[in-house]
Amino acid sequence: MEHAATVMEGAACQPNISPAGVRRRRVFGAWNVAAGILLVAGLIGARARWYWCLVVFVPAVLAAFGFLQASRKTCVSRAAEGTFEHEDFSKTPADPSNALRSRVVASGITRDAVLVGLAAAALTILATRL
């Protein structure tokens, strides 16, 4: 079944999430940014040992996943399933060539989210040493 979304010029793949899905992922990202900021503030205030700062990795990665999926209009889970997520969050199978391209974009999202998490943890470790 074909859906209304079209390949945007310069986009790596056809979006596999609707505007409602983009909004949902932005909200998810924002909540995780807030959680991460509170966590970092607590760790810095407590002058926590370096290994406790590694927990910042989790909200940072989750926030990055939310914002990267929203900005690239590609859901990692939908790419793995080969589906498109509609406004009502129902799913339909995606065109096989689009699904393959979505998986490539999804792997980039995963890589970038992990790098953001590592950077956030490293910066938190440095901040607790100041």
C-alpha positions, 0 to 999 in steps of 0.5 A: 500500500502506498502512502502520501509521504513523498521523498523530499529532495536531498533526503536519504530515504522516504519518511517512514513516520507521519507528522504525528510520529515526528511530534511524538519523537520530539516530545520523547527527546525533550523529556530525556533532555530534561532528565539528563540535565537534572541528572548531570546537575545532581552528579556535578553537585554531588561531585560524583565519582567518574563511573557514576557519570556513565549513567548520563549515557542513557538519557543522552542516547534516548534524547538523541534517538528522539530528536534524530528520528524526528529530524530525519523522519525515520523511525529506527523500529519502523525501519527494522520492521519495514513499515510506515507509521501513519497519523493514527500510529497504525502501520502498513508495509513500506515499499521494499526499496524504501524500507532498505533505504530507511534501514541505512538511515536508521543505522546512521541514527543509531551510530549518531545517538551512541556518539552523543551519549558517549560525548555527554558521559565524557563531558559529565565526567570532566564537569565533575572534576572541575 
